[in-house]
Amino acid sequence: MPLDPFNLSIQRVAIIATAAAIVACSVIAPVNLHGQAKTGTPLGSVVSPAHSPTPSDQDVAQAVKEIAAIGSCGSFIWTWSNGDPEYQLLQTLTTLFREVGLKVFLQIAPTGIGSPAPPNGLPKTFTDPLTQAQYLNDAARLAALHPDYLNLGAEINLMYYLEPAEFNAFIPLYQQAYAIVKQTSPQTQVGVSYHLDLFFGYNEFNVPALLGPQDFIGFTTYPAWTVYKGVYPAPDQIALAYYDRLRIVFPTQPIVFAEVGWPSGGLSNLSDQNKYMAALPQYMAKTQPALVIWVMEHDVDNFHVSELSQAQINILLGFNVDPTELFNELNSMGMLVWDGPPKPAWVTASGLVFAAPLSVP
């Protein structure tokens, strides 16, 4: 359903006003911003500083401290098509993560909604030798940073679903990249991530075995649609089987949630986002993941429908997804608002207690 821009602007003002009130309340003001990362928790976050996509150096440093205040792991997703500038940012973030004791989880997204998306104007196919060489070179560069975890293909089953020929070309490429990473950084845990709803919705249980060696099985999860499409009654009333089923398919492998998100905009609100955050330990109790990475630290202003091609819009419409609604939700996945203050979900995240991982690499 199309969104009303006027109502959205009112909602945005309400979010900022509520967050400002939170900061003013000493009971739930930000804590531990000068300390080291938490231990004994799988929780972490992809870094997205205040004022993204144009944060200051101070915003970036503050963002790393904010992750340390709620979790044990910092992450960043390299949009491969953005090339060297984002790799340089990865280098900086890796150093900052380690300064505060955060584990480092680097991720690369080599596709855009399932299609190969290389940098530098290279052919958009994994069958091209130049594109293959760039991917392997970038895998080696990521390995040189010696991350604790490395995701070599974010939501790679989108490509399996939408462009199976490209996925088949990616299989040997991934296997070469895995070997390259292990040669350079043998302690790094290497794998890919799968879109959870696509994985189960289309019974893609064979895909991990097709791909080859993976030290962890990664998933992304954005279950807000299950509530707003009427499958479940509330964010804290999702059936436990929604996540428990992972252990039926993968009974012993380490599981990583590479992206976990619930918006506060679009069809959602601050309260719903906070309910889902508070329910995460319950939802993850049987899965016992090694990592639970919230997808966005601060809200961003990165996602705009005007940047999509008609083909990409058609793909989203084919999934019965309204692009405008989707992008408003994607921009509001943060635990803190765009210009700094925390939402209730950030405060809740700082106190979450999870079951110990089933297997810690």
N, C-alpha and C positions, 0 to 999 in steps of 0.2 A: 504494500500500500504506500503511495507517495507520501512523503513527509511534508508537513506544513512548516515552511521556513520561519514563520513568525513564532510558532510554538517552540521550535527548536531554539531560537534565540532567547526566549524566555527561560527555557530549561537550562541553557548554558549560564545565564545570569544566576539562576537558582543554585546551580552546582558551585559556582565560584563563591556565592554568598554563604552557602552552607560550609564549604571548606574553610573560608575565612573565619567563620564562627568556631570551627573545630580548632584552628590554630590558637584562637583567643582563649580557648578553654584549657587551663593548665593540666587538667586531669588526663587529657589525651594529646598533649602537645608532642611533637617529634622527640624521640629519645635516642641516645647512644650514637649520635652522628659523628662523634670523634673517636669511637672505639673500634675494635677489631671485629671482623665478621663473626657471626654466630656459628656455633658448632652443634653437631648433633641434630641437624635438621636438613631435609632434602630441599628445602625451599630456596629459591633464588629468583632472579629477574633478568630479563633482557634490559639492557640499559637504554633508556630514552630520556635524556636530560630535559629539564625545564626549557621552554622556548624552542623546542625542536620544530622544524629542522634547522634552526639557526641558533644553537645554544652558544653561550660564552664558555671560555675555559673554566671559569668558576662554576658554571652550571654543570659541566661534565664532572668536575671533581666532587661537587656536592652529590651528584647522582650516584656515584660509586659509594660514597659514604651511606647514602640512603639504602642501597641494596644491602650493605653490610649490617645495617641496623635491623633488617628483617630476615636475613638468610645467610646461606653459606656459599652461594655460587653466583657469579656474574656472567652474563652472556651477551653476545652481540651477533646479529644475523647480517652477514655480508650479502647484499643484493649484488650478485655477480656482475650484472650489466653496468653497475656503477664503477667498476674497475679499481684502479690503484688508490684513489682517495680513501675509499672505505677500508682497503687493506692497511693503509697507514694509520687510520683510526683504530683498527684492530690492534696494531702494535702498541699504540698509546694506552688503550684500554686494558690490554693484557698486563702492562706494567702497573697501572693503577689498581687493578683487581688484586694483584699480588701484594701490593703495598698494604692493603687492609686485610689480607688473609683470605680472600675469596678464591674458591676454586674457579678455574677458567673453562668456560664452555663456549667454544667458537662454532659458528654455524655459517654455512654458505648456501644460498638459494640460487642454484644455477639455472632455474627455470622461472618463467613468468606465467602463472596460471597454466602450467603443464607444458609450455613450449620452451625449448632451449633459448636462453637469453644471455649470450656471451658479451663481454665488453669489447671495446675497440673496433666496433663495426664488423666483427668476424661473422662468418656465415652462421645462421641460426639453426644449426643442425649438429648433432653429435656424430654424424657420419663424416664430417669434414676434418681432415688432418690438422688444420690450423686451430680449429675450435678444440679438438682433442688435446693438442699440445698446450693450449692456454689453460685448460682445466687441470691437466696434470702438473703444470708449472705452479698454478695457484694452490693446488693441494700440497705441493712441496713447501711453498711459502707459509702456509698455515701450520704445517708440521714443524717448521723451524721455530715457531713460537712456543712449542712444547705445551699445548693446552692439556688440561686434564681430560677433557672430552672434546670430540670433534664430530660435528654432523656434516657429512659431505654431500647431503642432498635433502634440503628441507621440503617436506610434503611431496616426496618423490612419487608416491602413488597417483598423484594427479596426472603425471605424465604417462604412467602405465594405463590409466583410464582414458585419457584424451588422445594421446599420441603413442600407441603401442610400438610402432616402428622405431621411434626415437628412444623409447625405454629400452628396447632390445639393443640399440646401439650404445646406450649408456651402461649396460651391464658390464661388459669387459673394461670399459673406461673406469667405472667405479672400482673394479677389482684391482686394476693397476694403481689407482690412487690410494687404495687401502694399503697395498704393499709398500708404496713410496712413503706413506706416513709412518708405517710401522718401522721401516728401516731408519728413518730419521729420529723418530720419537716413540720408541717401543712401549712406553708406559701410557701413552695417550689411548683413551678408549674411543674407538672409531665406529661410526654407524651412520644411519640416515634416519629421517623421521617420516611417518606416515600420517595422513589426515585420518583421524580415528573414525569419523562417521562414514567416510568413503570406504575405508578398509572393511568395516562390518556391513555397510549397506550393500556392497557389491561382492561380498564374500571373497576378498582378496587375500585369503589365507596362504596362498602359494607364493605370493610376491617376495617375502623376505628370503625364501629358499632360492628363488630365481636369481636374486641379486648377488648373493655370495656372503663372504664373512662379515659379521657384524658383532662387535663387542657388547652392544646394547641394542634393544629394540625401542626406537623412539616413536613418540606419538604427539600430535597436536590435538588439542581439544577445545572447542568453542561451543558449549552445549546450550547457549542461551535460546537457540531456536526451539529446543525441546519444550521450553516453557511457553514461549510466545506463539508457538504453533499448536499448543494445547496437548502435548504429549504428557507432560508432568505439570502438577499444579503450582510449583514454586521452585526457586533456585535451590532451596535447602530440602527439597522433597523429590529429588531425582532418584530413581530406583538404584539401589546399590549395584545391581547387576549391570548397569550401564558401564561401569569400570571393572567390576569383578570379572567379567567375561574375558578380560585380557589374560588372566591366569589360566583359563581353560585352554587358550591357544598357545600361550607361552608360559608353561608351568614353572620353569626354573631360570629363564634368561633374565638378566638385569633389564628393567624397564625404565626408560627416561621419558618424562613428559617435557618435550623440548619447547612447547608453547602451551600455556594454559591461559584462557582469557574469558572475561565476562564484561560487557560494556556497562557504562552508566548512562549512555545516551541512546538515541534511537528509540526502540520500544522499551528499553530498560530505564533504570534510575539508580541513584546512589544506594538505596536500601537493598535492591535486588543484587547489585554487585557485591555488597557486603555480606549478604546471606550466603551467596555461593562461596566466597572466600572463607567464611567461618565453617562451612561444611566440608572443605577440602580434606582435612584429616580423616573424617568419616568415609568420604568417597574413596580415599586412597588406602584405607586400612588393609584390605586384602591384597591389593596390587603391590603394595610396599615398594614404591619406585625409588630408584637411586637418586633421582633429581625431579623436582617439580618447579619448572621455570615459568613464572608469570610473564606474559608476553610483552608487557609494556609498563614501564615504571611511571612516567608522566604521560598524560594525554599529549597527543601530537596534532600537528596540522599538516600531515603528509599525504593523506588520501583524498583525491579529488576525482570525481567521475569524469571531468573534462579531460583527464589524462588517459582514459581508456580508449582503445580503438573500438570500432563497432563490433568487430569479431569478438573482442573480450567481453563487451557488454552482452552480446548474444549468448556467450558461454554462461555468464551469470544468470541471465534470464532463463536459460535452459535448465538451470538448477532451481528455478523458481525463487531467485534471489533478486530483490530490488537493489540496484547498485547504489542509489542514493542512501537508502536506509542502511545498507551494509557499510558504506564508507563512514557514515556518521557514527556507527557503532565501533568500527575499527579505530577511529580517531579518539574514542573515549574509553579505551581499554585500560588506561593507566590507573595506578593506585593513588597517584597524586595528580592534581590538575595541571594544565599546560604551563601556567606561570608560577607554579611552586607548591602551594599548600596541599596538605594531604587530604584524601577522602577517607571516609570511615574504613574502607577496605585496607588501607595501608596500616592503620592503627591495629586492626584485627590481625593482619598478617604478622605483625611483630610478636604476637603472643601465641601463634599456632604451635601445636605439638603433634608431630607425626609419629606413626609406628616406624621402627627401624627398617631400613631397606632389606629386602629379601636376600640380596647379594650385593656386596660393596666391592667394586673392582679394586 
